[in-house]
Amino acid sequence: MPLIGTIDASGKTAGELARLIETSLRGRYVRNPEAIVNIKSSVSQVVTVDGQVVEPGLYPVTNQMTLMRVIASAKGLSEYARQDDVVILRTVNGHKMAGLYNIAEVRRGAYDDPLIYANDVIIVGDSPQRRLFRDFVSLSPLLAGPLIAILQ
C-alpha cells in the first residue's frame, strides 16, 4: 500500500486485516481511517486432485464441496480411472486419515457424496485391466491380419 507499505495478510481474516490497515494509517496519515477488505481469492483453501482424472491439479474449495463436484472440477475421470479406488487423504487434529470411496456407488446413491475440505488430497486409482484391454484391442487388427491372409 502506498502510504504504509507491504502488509502480510497470511493467516488473517478480512476484519483483522482491515483493523491492521486502519491502525497503520491512523498513526501517521489519516485521523479516522476506515478500511474495508474484500477477499478476492484465497490460495490456502484448495484441494489437490491427482491420479486418473482428466486435469489433475489444485482446485479451490467452495461451500458444500463434495467428492463428485471436485472430480467434475477436474473435468471428470480419465479413460483409465478405477471408480472403486478413490482415496481421500485428510489431516484431522494432526492425525493423517484416509478414506476409500467407490464413485460408481456414490453415483447410484448407495451412499452420500462425501464432503471435501480444504487441504484434502484426492487420488483416483488406475485400472491396469482397462489399459490391457485397450492394448489388446489396438493389437487385434495386427493379429487377425495374417490369419485372413492365410485363409485366402
SVG drawing of the C-alpha trace seen along z (x, -y; Angstrom):
<svg xmlns="http://www.w3.org/2000/svg" viewBox="-29 -13 35 84">
<polyline fill="none" stroke="black" stroke-width="0.4" points="0.0,0.0 1.5,-3.4 1.4,-5.0 2.1,-2.1 4.0,0.4 3.5,4.1 1.2,5.8 1.3,9.5 -2.2,10.9 -1.5,14.5 -3.4,16.1 -5.6,13.1 -9.3,12.7 -10.7,9.8 -11.7,7.9 -8.3,8.4 -6.6,7.1 -8.9,4.1 -8.0,3.2 -4.3,3.6 -4.6,1.2 -6.6,-1.3 -4.0,-1.2 -1.1,-1.7 -2.9,-4.6 -4.0,-6.2 -0.5,-6.6 0.8,-8.8 -1.5,-9.8 -5.3,-9.7 -7.2,-10.8 -10.1,-8.4 -9.3,-5.8 -11.9,-3.2 -10.8,-0.2 -12.9,2.5 -11.2,5.7 -12.9,7.9 -11.2,11.3 -11.0,11.8 -9.3,15.3 -7.6,17.4 -4.9,19.8 -4.9,21.7 -8.4,23.1 -7.6,25.7 -7.9,29.4 -5.4,31.5 -6.7,33.9 -4.3,36.4 -4.3,39.7 -6.7,40.7 -8.7,37.5 -8.6,35.5 -7.0,32.5 -5.1,33.2 -4.2,30.2 -5.2,27.8 -8.8,26.7 -10.4,24.0 -12.7,25.3 -16.1,23.6 -19.1,24.1 -20.5,27.6 -17.7,29.1 -18.2,32.8 -16.1,35.6 -18.3,35.6 -18.0,31.8 -14.2,31.9 -14.0,34.7 -16.2,32.6 -13.9,29.6 -11.0,31.8 -13.0,32.5 -14.1,35.9 -12.5,39.3 -9.9,40.3 -10.4,43.3 -8.3,45.5 -9.8,44.4 -10.7,47.1 -14.0,46.0 -13.8,48.2 -10.4,46.9 -10.8,43.2 -8.9,42.2 -9.4,39.1 -6.4,38.2 -7.1,35.7 -5.3,34.5 -7.5,34.1 -6.0,32.8 -2.5,33.8 -3.6,37.3 -3.5,38.4 -6.6,40.3 -7.6,42.0 -11.0,43.0 -11.6,45.3 -14.6,44.5 -16.4,46.0 -17.6,43.3 -19.9,45.7 -21.7,46.4 -21.9,42.7 -23.5,42.1 -26.0,44.9 -26.9,43.3 -25.7,46.3 -24.1,43.8 -23.8,40.0 -21.3,38.0 -18.6,37.2 -17.8,33.6 -14.4,32.3 -12.5,29.8 -9.5,27.5 -6.2,29.3 -7.7,32.7 -5.9,34.8 -7.9,36.9 -6.3,39.7 -8.1,41.6 -6.6,45.0 -5.5,46.5 -7.1,49.6 -4.5,51.8 -7.2,54.0 -8.6,51.2 -5.1,50.4 -4.6,54.1 -7.9,54.2 -7.1,51.1 -3.7,52.6 -5.4,55.9 -8.0,54.1 -5.3,52.0 -3.2,55.1 -6.2,57.2 -6.0,56.0 -2.3,57.0 -3.1,60.4 -6.1,61.0 -4.3,59.7 -2.1,62.8 -4.9,65.1 -7.1,63.5 -4.2,63.7 -3.7,67.4 -7.4,68.2 -7.5,66.5"/>
</svg>
